[in-house]
Every structure is written in C-alpha cells, then in structure tokens.
Amino acid sequence: MESQEGSQSQEPESSSQNGSVEKKRPEIEDSEDDEPDETLSERLWGLTEMFPEPIRNFTWSAMVNTKDGIKFAYSFSRSATWVIFSTSIILFAPVIFEVERAQMEEMQKNQQKQLLLGPNSAISGGVPPPIMPPMPSQQKS
C-alpha cells in the first residue's frame, strides 16, 4: 500500500539524545484555509437573518428600553442619595452639636466641683449616698 499518496506517512524515525525512538507526525492541513475569517459581529449579524422581522424589532426595543431603564435608575439613585444625605446632615448636625455642647458643660461643672470640694465630690455627682432607714425592731408580745 505504499503507492497511495498522503494516506500514510513515509517519514523516517528520528532518534533523540537518550536513544529513544520518536515518530514524526504529519501535519494536518485545513481545507478551509481559502475561506476568510469572520468576526464575531459578522457572525451575529448573519444569524439575524434566521429570525423574522417582528422578533428582531421586539428584541431591539427590549434591549434599548432596558438600557434606558438602567440609566434612569442609576441617575435617580444618585440624586436620591444626594438629597437624603445632605438633608440628614442639615437636620442632624445641630442636634449633634447641642449634645456635644451639653456634655462639655457637664464636664466643666464636674471639674469645678472637683476643684472646690475635692476629688470624691465629682465622682458622686454631689448627691450624698442614700442612707438606709433603720429597721423597726419586732417586739414580742
């Protein structure tokens, strides 16, 4: 069967450095080399021909409306976030400042009491500790 061309490889075996024998494989040639390569967009455009016109129009409008909806939602969320945070800062900042001012006044009062009355007076807050009333003795009759 040596007369058949291309069916079997008649190339000699080559030996490597360690003495083992390796066979060379024939290169497989593509018969489709004469066709030009298509890009992905060209292939997708070619696929549109297999769908009817109403389906293509519906798909196009759904894609455009989805894109516009996402743009609107993003824009609205940015605006809403700005309004919420700026309003909360304007409304709550004075409250936070007043609470801080009240705490500072309380600390200053405690420091003044500590200087005037001694270190233990500021801790107790100036209120004497409660004294328990004497227990009434039970009389036996």
Beta strands, then each sheet from edge to edge (+ up, - down):
strand 1: 14-15
strand 2: 21-22
sheet 1: 1+ 2-
end
